[in-house]
Amino acid sequence: MVVNTKAKVDLGVVQETLLVPLWARAEELKQPDKIIFDPLSAEIVAAIDYDFAKLNLSYTDQITCCLLHWIMDEWAKDYLQQYPQGVIVELGVGLNTRFDRLDNGTVRWFEIDLPDTMALRQQFFQETERRKFIAASALDTDWCDLVKEVASGQPCLFIVEGLLFYLLEEQVKQIFANLLEHFSGSKLAFDCVSPFLVNRHFPDNMAAKHKWGIGNLKEIETWNSHYKLLEVRTCWDAPKQYVKRFPWFSVFFHLPVLRDFYRMALFGLT
Ligand SMILES: C[S@@+](CC[C@H](N)C(=O)[O-])C[C@H]1O[C@@H](n2cnc3c(N)ncnc32)[C@H](O)[C@@H]1O
């Protein structure tokens, strides 16, 4: 990546939150035993004109982001094992580097985000034949035909990380319904917050507020009989050598109310 002047950040309120996981991945490079090895994120942090210190993120925030990424990466790797030439679609991709971390040389990958985020993304990443960018909302359906054409009947993996909790529940339902309508047989992986975190800001000094939280993830199966909860994971399910880096980890993870603040869910759209 060659960057002569630092990139300006001029993003909407929710869009700006992409800087949190970006920073978390970049910071991880300083650790001896890295949860995620992501030199590209560190390069991007250095190339962006933004005061990351003002986010006031804690060590716990940083590890949480990286562990959640680690779990999502494992699900993506599982999918690629089964479908080496499959299609992965990241909705609300931000400045994530997952394709750069996991590309197996044959997967087709779509990265979707709102136009202002996509304009920033295009300063650091390039499209290729197998990697396409789409400037659109996750709630749109205009992009579905393009993805369907490439998937040509194969099940896709949809990844929605760091986004659903900023939407209203009816919007989350809409995304599920759109994906079921167009991509029946595919899987949807996402992270979510517990109801306790709804109406809270994360990080505290950012304007975006959590709007959707969920207690029992099985409840989603009642939205439509075609939604099947396949797996739920928390940071606790990542390898113990990483989890142990949490300050107070044993207290944190033995209290379900704290452990379940952030969870990852994998759904089948059958
Ligand atoms: C917390 S960031 C997560 C970024 C990325 N998934 C990651 O984990 O690094 C939230 C992302 O959702 C995007 N976003 C917000 N509303 C969206 C929408 N309606 N459709 C698509 N993306 C959206 C933002 O632009 C931002 O990139």
Ligand as a Chemical Component Dictionary entry (heavy atoms), coordinates in Angstrom:
data_LIG
# 
_chem_comp.id                   LIG 
_chem_comp.type                 NON-POLYMER 
_chem_comp.pdbx_formal_charge   0 
_chem_comp.three_letter_code    LIG 
# 
loop_
_chem_comp_atom.comp_id 
_chem_comp_atom.atom_id 
_chem_comp_atom.alt_atom_id 
_chem_comp_atom.type_symbol 
_chem_comp_atom.charge 
_chem_comp_atom.model_Cartn_x 
_chem_comp_atom.model_Cartn_y 
_chem_comp_atom.model_Cartn_z 
_chem_comp_atom.pdbx_ordinal 
LIG C1  C1  C 0  -18.541 -1.666 13.766 1  
LIG S1  S1  S 1  -18.338 -1.455 12.040 2  
LIG C2  C2  C 0  -17.881 -3.122 11.609 3  
LIG C3  C3  C 0  -16.970 -3.175 10.427 4  
LIG C4  C4  C 0  -16.464 -4.561 10.049 5  
LIG N1  N1  N 0  -17.525 -5.528 9.887  6  
LIG C5  C5  C 0  -15.457 -5.073 11.038 7  
LIG O1  O1  O 0  -15.787 -5.997 11.807 8  
LIG O2  O2  O -1 -14.322 -4.561 11.052 9  
LIG C6  C6  C 0  -20.001 -1.308 11.400 10 
LIG C7  C7  C 0  -20.041 -1.233 9.880  11 
LIG O3  O3  O 0  -21.394 -1.307 9.436  12 
LIG C8  C8  C 0  -21.532 -0.439 8.332  13 
LIG N2  N2  N 0  -22.965 -0.127 8.143  14 
LIG C9  C9  C 0  -23.771 0.633  8.906  15 
LIG N3  N3  N 0  -25.029 0.615  8.435  16 
LIG C10 C10 C 0  -25.005 -0.180 7.328  17 
LIG C11 C11 C 0  -25.985 -0.603 6.393  18 
LIG N4  N4  N 0  -27.269 -0.211 6.484  19 
LIG N5  N5  N 0  -25.605 -1.414 5.389  20 
LIG C12 C12 C 0  -24.317 -1.819 5.264  21 
LIG N6  N6  N 0  -23.354 -1.469 6.126  22 
LIG C13 C13 C 0  -23.687 -0.654 7.145  23 
LIG C14 C14 C 0  -20.674 0.752  8.678  24 
LIG O4  O4  O 0  -20.358 1.538  7.557  25 
LIG C15 C15 C 0  -19.465 0.047  9.302  26 
LIG O5  O5  O 0  -18.521 -0.268 8.313  27 
# 
loop_
_chem_comp_bond.comp_id 
_chem_comp_bond.atom_id_1 
_chem_comp_bond.atom_id_2 
_chem_comp_bond.value_order 
_chem_comp_bond.pdbx_ordinal 
LIG C1  S1  SING 1  
LIG S1  C2  SING 2  
LIG S1  C6  SING 3  
LIG C2  C3  SING 4  
LIG C3  C4  SING 5  
LIG C4  N1  SING 6  
LIG C4  C5  SING 7  
LIG C5  O1  DOUB 8  
LIG C5  O2  SING 9  
LIG C6  C7  SING 10 
LIG C7  O3  SING 11 
LIG C7  C15 SING 12 
LIG O3  C8  SING 13 
LIG C8  N2  SING 14 
LIG C8  C14 SING 15 
LIG N2  C9  SING 16 
LIG N2  C13 SING 17 
LIG C9  N3  DOUB 18 
LIG N3  C10 SING 19 
LIG C10 C11 SING 20 
LIG C10 C13 DOUB 21 
LIG C11 N4  SING 22 
LIG C11 N5  DOUB 23 
LIG N5  C12 SING 24 
LIG C12 N6  DOUB 25 
LIG N6  C13 SING 26 
LIG C14 O4  SING 27 
LIG C14 C15 SING 28 
LIG C15 O5  SING 29 
# 
